[in-house]
Amino acid sequence: MISGISRQKRLLFNEDGTPILNTDGTQSEKTYQFAWNTNKYTAVKNFYLLYNARVNSVDYDIYWLSYDDLASHVAQDEFPESTLTLTQKLFASMPGEKVLSRNSDGLILNNYLKGETGNLTAFVASSLAGVIKEEHLAKWTLEADSRYPLAKVEGASVDPYVFSVPKMGTATFMVCNTTNAATGNGGMMFLDYIKLVPRIAEGD
């Protein structure tokens, strides 16, 4: 169903806290590979969730909860990088515009953010496995081939968090899994809910 991701554990310990040693007496290191069935193991174009939602002609902030509750993804009392970081993307199309779709090559079409920013862009959020925390999505530019998130869209006249809807109607949202390295494998997908919070100015 999905690809995997590698995590490096710097140190391995026995139950009594002593380091695990190789046969030559040196400290052992091991890479753990989280892998699942997929016919695109080395690719990043995996799967998506599609939603249609009625929206008003206002500015929104987008939040979601993506709680990764798999015990194998959490390394308690270990280095932070031993716990899986989940990164996911959200694309959108506006009411009355061409609806989001995905072609046979796995490319997302009709994403309104590309027209808004001039670059390949999506809303992105990351969360740590085992932590229940609502995340505020922000616009990130994406690498052209891998769709790897490159950098948050920022600038003097740019609000990376605003989702501006020009007219009332049905917006389409597509949530996609992504990678944590440009040449890595796609990760798992977790989504509890998506929340659109309207920005209402005082007096409105």
Secondary structure, 3 states (H helix, E strand, C coil): CCCCEEEEECCCECCCCCECECCCCCECCEEEEECCCCCCCCCCCCCEEEEEEEECCCEEEEEEECCCCCHHHCCCCCCHHHCCEEEEEEEEECCCCCCCEECCCCCEECCHHHHHHCCCEEEEEEEECCCCCCEECEEEEECCCCCCEEEECCECCECCCEEECCCCEEEEEEEEECCCCCCCCCCCCCCCEEEEEECCCCCC
